[in-house]
Amino acid sequence: MALDKTFDPKEMETRLYDAWEEGGYFKPGKNKGGKPFTIVIPPPNVTGSLHMGHALNNTIQDILSRFERMRGRDVLWQPGTDHAGIATQMVVERLLAKENNTDRRTMGREAFLKRVWEWKDESGGIITKQLRRLGASCDWSRERFTMDEGLSRAVAKVFVQLYKEGLIYKDQRLVNWDPVFETAISDLEVETRETKGSMWSFAYPLVDGPVDGISEIVISTTRPETMLGDGAVAVHPSDERYKNLIGKLVRLPIAERHIPIIADEYPDPEFGTGAVKITGAHDENDFHVAKRNNIPLIVLMDKKARMISTPENHVPAHYDGKDRYEARKMVLEEIEALGFYRGKEDKVIAQPFGDRSGVVIEPMLTEQWYVNAGELAKPAIAAVESGKTKFVPPNWDKTYYEWMRNIQPWCISRQLWWGHQIPAWYGSDGKIYVEETEAEAIEAAGPGVTLTRDEDVLDTWFSSALWPFSTLGWPDKTPELKRHYPTNTLVTGFDIIFFWVARMMMMGLHFMKDVPFDTVYIHALVRDEKGQKMSKSKGNVIDPLDLMDEFGADALRFTLAAMAAQGRDIKLAKQRVEGYRNFATKLWNAARFAEMNGVARDENFDPVAARVTVNRWIAGEAARTRDTVTKAIEEHKYNEAAASLYQFAWNVYCDWYVELIKPILSGNDEVAKAETRACAAWAFEQILHLLHPFMPFITEELWQKTAARDHMLIAAEWPCYKGLGDAKADAEMNWVIRLVSEVRSVRSEMNVNAGAKIPCVIVGAGQEARRRANAWEAEIMRLARLSSLTFEDAVPAASAQIALDEATVALPLEGMIDFAAERARLTKELEKNAKDISIIDGRLNNANFVAKAPPEALEESRDLKVALEAKKAKLQEALKRLG
């Protein structure tokens, strides 16, 4: 089948993907004798679309899946999507407002949920189509959804069992409250932003008059409205200024309550006045101080963050119903009128915003359902300590331990309608009945008891915590669960180690009595080319779909893999993707060269039996590349695997091997020609095998078009070589390549005219060097653009010199370059280089810069230092060659 002149990824990607999926290549069971290898996809939100983080995450998962499939493992890459409670509810509520000018409360819960399911069926899951576009080889026939029937049953069973074991309970604690959605939200749904704010100072007078000359205690706050809910003023027990005030009462202005001055470790004597107001119901730190010291928790606001006035909270009636920011103005005006205002300092403050609603989150004291995460965390910590589950890179286990060893109760209830409704019913007898179904709750309550179901739903992370076993059919004892649990590698981002990874560990160990995965690979962030985080507000978002449209999925995948160094964020530039598109084109052109030169697959070809030196060499290079790539993938060093593949395919095969065999292919030695054609086809086939997990589309296309095959490349075996590698052939070919490369470097460094042919003299060459030079004279002269290649006893005058093993290679360049001018140019460049290095060193040795510079600026400076040092070495070498 003749290859087209140009490579067109668009035409082939959909065609090949459909063939893979329709052929059942993504399904487990084809390698029944193989050891299972299982990955569960981090379920993207059903509302989501593919972004660059998804592209990196799923590229890595697909590399692993295709690699292990080719190695004979029984691979299941389990896909699915998350119902994304708050995000989905927001999308549908906006649709309702736009379509019918209505809202969920007007519709009622049942009608609203019906509309959400309709939206999910019509528009949800766009991202799964986009993952197909990327080449993700998931078993889509097993696609799950966190609210499908099976997973919902698993959620109910887990909730009920944990409740009956005393590990789920109701409690009144502080939560992140979103006043727009009127629900508690997780820390991950809170976005901290730096905003312009102020710190106001107020005075609270002592009730019984001055003590040691102090008649008032001054506090500072960024949220004046919360002073109406103060339960105490705290000072540090070691603060000498206030030691005689501890236990005294102060008068709380406006609310007109008396509150105590208490001693607690929380206040910093060095910050502000050293005295801190304690509003336990509206601040996380204050909550813990209040609980430690038995200080009342006074709720000031309703679900919409409007002030409420009750006899219990002593908030004056004229504040009732006022928005928190309107109340702030009122408090400031009244404090000033009462004479207790002590000043204001403008400052930048970190404020929490709801990532969906965009409003400031209010810490709110509410009654919610909680999981005793501290108890569940114990075996999960032990599993990582023992090495049962490993983090890659290993430094992430420190983050895991830090979170897990300081874990707080997990708030799992949400005041939403879309989600798993909590399986708890409140009886008219005052009891709570927690059962998997309403029928079981009625039976448990007995006759005469009226039941009302809890309206709240569960945190989305609760259902996704069960993902590694619920997607395999649990609580039923399915064959898939038996074969594929525990899973193998989890690929995810660092930001959900606590929210998802840790919780899967807790749930897997509790319900399955084993870890859910043996390895957690934490990938880096994809940033823009300047190292800045991508965001719509900055306008620097790079859309993976646009890149795939322009350059193809293979180019994007290979770019991400090539840049996925452990522990380093990816600085993505469009030019890098374009460069790897050129790599794909290079492969295509290499296949066309082979086709035009009679290179074709020979089933009887045995690389071990090759006799031509260059063929023995390329076979050894293929084997070494296979070993390097295999080890790199196993160690999750995807950038090293990609670099090795690129080097072998582009540099070794296309640039050197193809050039070196051209004389053989056009020569008269029919035996050598036949072997070389077969070897060239074999070596190219190895490239397709090894490159397939990274660039599946072009490799599959070339696999099918370069020979008649009885199976697709996706089902081919990972190469396993025996007896390849010839030290003598390697030494000879590497000598030739080094000689040509060094001559090319000199020509480039010395600005020798590209079209000019130059003489080459080898001095002090041994017998083997002379043999090699004579054997490869024609190729060396052609590739290095030489006019002659001779052996002499002394280096000619005005020569650039190259050390090549025992010999000196001299290039007489008199008349071609001005040696004095060249020395002057190189010396000047070295001086400038030294100055540039000095500037960078000054920056990096400046402790103030290192402490305050953004991470991307630091990384950029370090990268620049490495580049400058490399340039320095090249300049010094060039100067040395001039003698």
Secondary structure, DSSP 4 states (H G I P E B T S, - for coil): -PPPSS--HHHHHHHHHHHHHHTTTTSTTTTTTSPEEEEE--PPBTT----HHHHHHHHHHHHHHHHHHHTT-EEEEE-EEB--HHHHHHHHHHHHHHHHS--HHHH-HHHHHHHHHHHHHHHTTHHHHHHHHHT----GGG-EETTSHHHHHHHHHHHHHHHHTTSEEEEEEEEEEETTTTEEE-GGGEEEEEEEEEEEEEEEEBTT--BTTB-EEEEEES-GGGGGG--EEEE-TT-GGGTTTTT-EEEETTTTEEEEEEE-S-S-TTSTTSEEEE-TTS-HHHHHHHHHHT------B-TTSBB---TTT---GGGTT-BHHHHHHHHHHHHHHHT-EEEEEEEEEEEEEETTT-SB-EEEEEEEEEE-HHHHHHHHHHHHHTTSSEEESTTHHHHHHHHHHT---EE-EES-SSS-B--EEEETTS-EEE-SSHHHHHHHH-TT--EEE---EE-HHHHHTTHHHHTTTTTS--HHHHHH-SEEEEEEEGGGIIIIIHHHHHHHHHHTSS-SEEEEEEE--EEETTSPBP-TTTT----HHHHHHHH-HHHHHHHHHHT--TT--EEE-HHHHHHHHHHHHHHHHHHHHHHHTT----TT--GGG--SHHHHHHHHHHHHHHHHHHHHHHTT-HHHHHHHHHIIIIIIIIIIIHHHHHHHHTSS-HHHHHHHHHHHHHHHHHHHHHHTTTSHHHHHHHHHHSS--SS-GGGSPPP--SS---HHHHHHHHHHHHHHHHHHHHHHHTT--TT--EEEEEES--HHHHHHHHHTHHHHHHHHTEEEEEEESSPPSSEEEEEETTEEEEEE-BTTB-HHHHHHHHHHHHHHHHHHHHHHHHHHT-HHHHHHS-HHHHHHHHHHHHHHHHHHHHHHHHHHHT-
